[in-house]
Amino acid sequence: MNNIFSRKALKSIIFTTGMLFICSQGHAQLAWQNQINELVSQSLPTAEIGIMVMDADSGKTLYEYNAYKAFMPASTMKLFSAAAALDYLTGDYQFDTSASINSSQLQSGILYGSLYFKFTGDPSLTNSDLATLVRQVKSYGIRQINGNVVLDDSRYQQPYFAPGWTADSLYWAFSAPISAIILNQNQVTLEFLPSRTLGRPVTIMPGPNMRYMGLQYNINTVTYDQAMHACSLVIRVNENNVVQLGGCWPAGDKGWQSISIQNPSLYASKVLQNYFAEAGIKVNGQFTIGVQPANLKIIADHRSQKLSRLLVKMLKDSDNIYAESLLKTLGYYHNGVGSFQAGVNAMKAIDGNLADINFQQTVIFDGSGQSRYDLVMPKQIAQLLYAIYHNDQLRQTIINALPISGIDGTLSYRMTSAEMRGKVRAKTGSVSGGSALSGYLITQSGHKLIFSIIMNNFVGKIRQARTLQDEICEALYQA
């Protein structure tokens, strides 16, 4: 008896049962609904799948399957971060990085005291921006500092990595530490050049910003199969920002890799030390970490682009650093603490009020969706998207910042056919064993839909999950 039904048959029965609400008035299911049922019942047999489709104008549910079940949302979590940040901080918010002094200590070009750099978590700040600040300091008339250069990174609290971020991801750029000091998104680049001869060493070429880091490596060139099943790359970045690489790397896999900076304050200190030397400003003290006193005079200042522009980078490129820095900023302004937990609490309060979402039924530890502890329902994501669609302050900014099918962002290479190109604006998401797509779709008749698709616990290449998501969107286009 236990073998009468195959897994596929059981899944098909569950779908049919789960979709009976559509037929509650005695009408047959629409063709596109049947098509989605068929697609999901025959694809990704090990996967847990949740789907919610709503009418964007009325909010009426058009299709649901496991919509009230909690899933790892992956980067669709960024929708919650974006909505909360835009609603609370407004689109005009800018990150500010400044240099300040006690002006009474400046005499004839000599500062008889310390110069303070205040960092506020600007995820777009670059080395070049710091160089500009140093030039502004020089233009103010300072040629010598008989004190310290103090870097204030107190805006954000530790930990710099959220709960649920996997240990094997922490040295890669997408998991860079979220401190108040963020330079070049707290990452550096290395070019991997495997040998043409198996067993020979791999050569590592440092990128331009590696001059402020250390590098040690001993990597062997192996076959792709060996790299997948017999050995692996061993990577570590220590507190002195020394990148240590060992293990193996597959032949033919030549290219640049982005590595996280583990000690952002040390990195920034070295960058500033170099720029002060280039500017000809003599520093007789130390480059150190501290807290800026009150009532100092700002003599150099850099402001980021407005939040409305930063969200374009965050959503189209699915940038984790932008999302997490905004989360900690929300925590700082909403709850007085620049931490992950304070940020999550702020996000829940803001989005809960905005979209009437009951976050008691969710688990959230970060703002990017990188945490494998995050659990959110497709229904809740659709609920948020509906609130965004009907909010004049949020609608245009967020929808315009979403990737567009076949055109840009993380959807530039997906749904590229003539009928689907430009018809979907949605946030993608991917973690190991999980994939998601949530956003807005225009049907062939011009009808606007909201959808959320989340897939967890599948075995195989993520391309299979993305293909299924795209096929579901193509079915929705026929609605």
C-alpha positions in Angstrom: 0.0 0.0 0.0 2.8 2.4 0.8 4.0 2.3 -2.8 0.7 2.8 -4.6 1.4 6.5 -5.2 4.7 7.9 -6.5 6.1 11.1 -5.0 5.0 12.9 -8.2 1.5 11.6 -8.0 1.2 12.5 -4.3 2.4 16.0 -5.1 -0.1 16.4 -7.8 -2.9 15.3 -5.5 -1.8 17.8 -2.8 -1.9 20.6 -5.4 -5.3 19.7 -6.6 -6.6 19.6 -3.0 -4.8 22.8 -2.1 -6.3 24.7 -5.0 -9.9 23.7 -4.4 -10.7 27.2 -3.1 -10.4 28.5 -6.7 -13.3 26.3 -7.7 -15.4 27.1 -4.7 -18.1 28.7 -6.8 -18.3 25.7 -9.1 -16.2 27.2 -11.9 -13.4 25.3 -13.6 -9.8 26.5 -12.9 -8.5 28.9 -15.5 -5.9 27.6 -17.9 -3.0 29.5 -16.4 -3.8 28.2 -12.9 -3.8 24.6 -14.3 -0.6 25.3 -16.0 1.1 26.4 -12.8 -0.2 23.4 -11.0 1.2 21.2 -13.7 4.6 23.0 -13.7 5.1 22.7 -10.0 3.9 19.1 -9.7 6.4 17.9 -12.3 9.4 20.0 -11.3 11.9 20.0 -8.4 10.5 16.8 -6.7 12.4 17.4 -3.5 11.5 21.1 -3.2 9.2 22.8 -0.8 7.4 25.5 -2.8 5.2 28.4 -1.8 3.3 30.7 -4.2 1.0 33.7 -3.8 -0.6 35.7 -6.6 -2.8 38.8 -6.0 -4.5 41.4 -8.1 -2.4 44.5 -7.6 -5.3 46.9 -7.6 -7.9 45.0 -5.5 -5.7 42.7 -3.4 -7.8 39.8 -4.3 -6.1 36.4 -4.1 -5.9 34.8 -7.5 -3.7 31.8 -6.7 -2.0 30.4 -3.6 -0.1 27.3 -2.7 1.6 27.0 0.7 1.3 30.8 0.9 1.0 30.7 4.7 4.0 28.4 5.1 7.3 29.9 6.3 10.3 29.7 3.9 13.8 31.0 3.7 13.2 34.2 1.6 16.8 34.7 0.5 17.3 38.1 -1.0 13.6 38.9 -1.3 14.1 39.9 2.3 15.6 43.1 0.9 12.1 44.2 0.0 11.3 44.5 3.7 14.5 46.5 4.3 13.9 48.8 1.4 10.3 49.5 2.3 11.1 50.2 6.0 14.1 52.4 5.1 12.3 54.5 2.5 9.2 54.9 4.7 11.1 55.9 7.9 14.3 57.6 6.6 12.6 59.0 3.4 14.2 59.0 -0.1 16.2 62.1 0.7 18.3 60.5 3.5 22.1 60.6 2.9 24.9 58.9 4.8 27.5 61.5 6.0 31.2 61.0 6.5 33.1 63.9 8.0 36.4 65.1 9.5 36.2 67.4 12.5 38.6 69.3 14.9 38.6 71.5 17.9 39.2 74.8 16.0 40.8 76.4 19.0 43.6 73.9 18.7 44.6 75.0 15.2 47.4 77.6 15.0 49.4 78.6 12.0 48.6 75.4 10.1 49.4 73.1 13.1 46.7 71.2 14.9 47.6 70.8 18.5 45.1 68.1 19.1 43.4 65.2 17.3 41.5 65.1 14.0 38.4 63.0 14.0 36.8 61.0 11.1 33.2 60.1 11.8 31.9 57.1 9.8 28.2 56.4 9.7 28.0 53.2 7.6 27.9 54.6 4.1 27.9 51.5 2.0 28.9 53.4 -1.1 32.0 55.1 0.4 35.2 54.5 -1.5 38.9 55.1 -1.1 38.6 57.9 -3.5 36.0 59.6 -1.3 38.5 59.4 1.6 41.2 60.9 -0.5 38.9 63.8 -1.3 38.2 64.3 2.4 41.9 64.5 3.1 42.4 67.1 0.4 39.6 69.1 2.1 41.5 68.9 5.4 44.6 70.2 3.6 42.5 73.0 2.0 41.4 74.1 5.4 45.0 75.0 6.1 46.2 72.0 8.2 49.7 70.9 7.3 50.7 69.2 10.6 48.8 67.3 13.3 50.4 67.1 16.7 47.8 64.6 17.9 46.1 61.5 16.6 43.9 60.8 13.6 40.9 59.1 15.2 38.5 57.0 13.3 35.0 56.9 15.0 33.2 53.7 14.0 30.8 53.8 17.0 27.6 54.2 15.0 27.3 50.4 14.5 27.7 47.8 17.2 29.1 44.4 17.0 28.6 41.7 15.9 29.4 42.6 12.3 28.0 39.3 11.0 24.4 38.4 11.6 23.2 35.1 13.1 22.7 32.5 10.5 25.4 33.6 8.1 27.4 30.4 7.3 31.0 30.1 8.4 32.2 29.2 4.9 30.8 32.5 3.5 32.3 35.0 5.9 35.5 35.5 3.9 33.7 36.2 0.6 32.6 39.7 -0.3 28.9 39.1 -0.1 29.3 38.4 3.6 31.6 41.3 4.4 31.4 42.7 7.9 28.8 45.4 8.6 30.7 48.0 10.6 30.2 51.7 10.5 33.5 51.9 8.4 32.7 50.6 5.0 35.2 51.2 2.2 34.7 49.7 -1.3 32.0 47.6 0.3 34.6 46.1 2.6 36.0 44.0 -0.1 39.2 43.5 -2.2 39.8 41.6 -5.4 42.2 38.8 -6.4 42.8 37.2 -9.8 43.1 33.5 -9.8 45.4 32.2 -12.5 45.6 28.3 -12.5 48.5 26.6 -14.2 48.0 24.8 -17.5 49.7 21.8 -15.8 47.8 19.9 -13.2 49.5 19.8 -9.9 51.3 23.0 -10.5 50.8 26.1 -8.3 48.0 28.6 -8.9 49.2 32.2 -9.3 47.3 34.9 -7.4 47.4 38.5 -8.8 46.3 41.2 -6.2 43.8 43.8 -7.2 44.5 47.6 -6.7 43.3 47.9 -3.1 45.3 44.8 -1.9 48.2 47.2 -1.2 46.6 47.7 2.2 46.2 44.0 2.8 48.5 41.0 3.2 48.5 37.9 1.0 49.8 34.4 1.6 48.9 31.5 -0.7 49.8 28.0 -1.7 47.2 26.5 -4.1 47.4 23.6 -6.4 45.9 23.3 -9.9 43.5 20.3 -10.2 40.7 19.1 -12.4 37.2 20.4 -12.0 36.0 17.1 -10.7 38.8 17.0 -8.1 37.9 20.6 -7.0 34.3 19.6 -6.6 34.8 16.2 -4.8 38.3 15.6 -3.6 39.6 19.0 -2.4 38.6 22.6 -2.0 39.9 26.1 -1.6 40.9 27.0 1.9 40.4 30.7 2.6 40.9 32.8 5.7 41.4 36.5 6.4 42.8 37.2 9.8 42.4 40.3 12.0 45.5 41.8 10.5 43.8 41.6 7.1 46.1 39.0 5.8 44.4 36.9 3.1 45.5 33.2 3.5 44.7 30.8 0.7 45.4 27.1 0.4 44.0 23.9 -1.0 43.2 23.6 -4.7 41.6 25.4 -7.6 40.2 24.0 -10.9 42.2 24.4 -14.1 40.6 26.7 -16.6 38.7 28.6 -14.0 40.6 31.9 -14.5 39.1 35.1 -13.1 38.7 37.7 -10.4 37.3 36.8 -7.0 36.1 39.3 -4.3 37.3 38.7 -0.7 35.9 40.4 2.4 38.0 42.8 4.6 37.8 41.3 8.1 39.1 44.4 9.9 37.6 47.5 8.3 39.0 49.9 10.8 42.6 48.7 10.3 42.1 48.9 6.5 40.7 52.4 6.7 43.6 53.5 9.0 46.1 52.4 6.4 44.3 54.1 3.6 44.1 57.3 5.5 47.8 57.1 6.5 48.7 56.8 2.8 46.5 59.7 1.8 47.8 62.0 4.5 51.4 61.2 3.3 50.4 61.9 -0.3 48.8 65.3 0.7 52.0 66.3 2.6 50.2 66.5 6.0 52.5 65.4 8.8 50.9 63.3 11.5 53.0 63.1 14.7 50.4 61.0 16.5 48.8 57.6 15.8 46.0 56.5 13.5 43.6 55.0 16.0 40.0 54.1 16.8 37.9 56.2 19.2 34.8 58.2 19.8 34.5 61.7 18.5 33.7 64.3 21.2 30.8 66.7 20.9 30.9 70.3 19.7 33.7 69.9 17.2 33.9 71.9 13.9 33.4 69.9 10.7 36.1 70.9 8.2 35.6 68.2 5.6 32.4 66.4 4.6 31.2 63.7 2.2 27.6 62.8 1.6 26.3 59.7 -0.2 23.7 59.7 -2.9 20.2 60.0 -1.7 18.5 56.8 -0.3 16.2 56.7 -3.4 19.3 56.2 -5.5 21.1 53.8 -3.1 18.0 51.5 -3.3 18.6 51.1 -7.0 22.0 49.5 -6.4 20.7 47.5 -3.5 17.7 46.0 -5.3 18.9 45.7 -8.9 22.2 44.2 -7.9 20.9 42.4 -4.8 23.7 44.0 -2.7 23.9 42.6 0.8 26.2 45.3 2.2 23.7 48.1 1.3 20.8 46.1 2.8 22.6 45.4 6.1 23.9 48.9 6.5 20.4 50.3 6.0 19.1 47.8 8.6 21.6 48.9 11.2 20.9 52.6 10.3 17.2 51.9 11.0 18.1 50.4 14.3 20.2 53.5 15.2 17.5 56.1 14.3 14.4 54.1 15.3 15.7 52.4 18.5 18.9 54.2 19.3 21.2 51.2 18.7 23.0 50.4 15.4 22.8 46.6 15.7 21.3 43.8 13.7 18.6 43.1 16.3 17.7 46.7 16.8 17.4 47.0 13.0 15.2 44.0 12.7 13.0 45.3 15.5 12.7 48.6 13.7 12.0 47.0 10.4 9.2 44.8 11.9 7.6 47.9 13.5 7.7 50.0 10.4 6.7 47.3 7.9 4.1 45.9 10.3 2.4 49.3 10.4 2.9 49.9 6.7 1.5 46.6 5.5 -0.4 45.2 8.5 1.9 42.2 8.7 1.9 40.0 11.8 5.7 39.4 12.3 5.0 37.1 15.2 4.7 34.4 12.5 8.1 35.0 11.1 11.8 34.6 12.0 14.1 37.4 10.9 17.8 37.9 11.8 19.1 40.3 9.1 18.1 42.6 6.3 19.5 40.9 3.3 18.1 37.4 3.6 21.5 35.9 3.8 20.7 34.3 7.2 19.6 30.7 7.0 17.5 31.4 10.1 15.2 33.8 8.3 11.6 32.4 7.7 8.9 34.4 5.9 5.7 33.5 4.2 4.9 34.2 0.5 1.7 35.8 1.7 3.6 38.3 3.8 5.8 39.3 0.9 2.8 39.7 -1.3 1.2 41.7 1.4 4.2 44.0 1.6 4.3 44.4 -2.2 0.6 45.3 -2.2 1.2 48.0 0.5 4.1 49.4 -1.6 2.0 49.5 -4.7 -0.7 51.6 -2.9 1.7 53.9 -1.1 2.5 57.1 -3.0 5.8 57.7 -1.1 7.1 54.2 -1.8 5.6 53.0 -5.1 7.6 54.7 -7.8 11.0 54.5 -6.0 10.9 50.8 -5.1 9.2 49.6 -8.3 11.7 51.5 -10.4 14.6 50.1 -8.4 13.5 46.4 -9.0 15.3 44.3 -11.7 13.4 44.2 -15.0 13.0 41.0 -16.9 15.3 40.8 -19.9 16.7 44.3 -19.3 18.7 44.9 -16.1 19.8 43.8 -12.7 19.6 40.2 -11.7 16.8 39.6 -14.2 18.8 40.9 -17.2 19.4 37.4 -18.5 16.0 36.0 -17.6 12.7 36.1 -19.4 14.3 37.6 -22.5 11.6 36.7 -25.0 9.7 39.4 -26.8 6.5 38.8 -24.9 8.2 38.7 -21.4 10.9 41.3 -21.8 10.1 44.2 -19.5 6.9 42.6 -18.2 8.3 41.6 -14.8 9.8 43.8 -12.1 10.8 41.6 -9.2 13.4 40.9 -6.5 15.4 37.7 -7.0 16.8 35.6 -4.2 19.2 32.7 -3.8 20.8 30.7 -1.0 22.1 27.2 -1.0 19.1 25.0 -1.6 16.8 28.0 -1.9 15.6 30.4 -4.6 12.9 33.1 -4.7 11.3 35.7 -7.0 8.8 38.2 -5.8 7.4 41.4 -7.5 5.0 42.7 -10.1 3.9 41.4 -13.5 1.9 42.9 -16.3 -0.2 40.3 -18.2 -0.8 40.2 -21.9 -4.2 42.0 -21.3 -2.5 44.8 -19.3 -3.6 43.5 -15.9 -1.2 44.1 -13.0 -0.4 41.2 -10.7 1.6 40.8 -7.5 3.4 37.5 -7.0 5.7 35.8 -4.6 7.4 32.5 -5.4 9.8 30.8 -2.8 11.5 27.4 -3.3 13.4 25.7 -0.5 15.2 22.4 0.0 15.8 21.5 -3.6 18.7 19.4 -4.8 20.4 20.3 -8.0 21.5 23.5 -9.8 19.8 26.7 -9.0 19.2 27.2 -12.7 16.4 24.6 -12.4 14.6 26.7 -9.8 15.0 29.9 -11.7 13.7 28.2 -14.9 10.6 27.1 -13.0 10.0 30.6 -11.6 10.3 32.0 -15.1 7.8 29.4 -16.5 5.4 30.3 -13.7 5.7 34.0 -14.7 5.1 33.1 -18.3 1.9 31.3 -17.2 0.9 34.4 -15.2 1.4 36.5 -18.3 -1.5 34.6 -19.9 -3.9 35.5 -17.0 
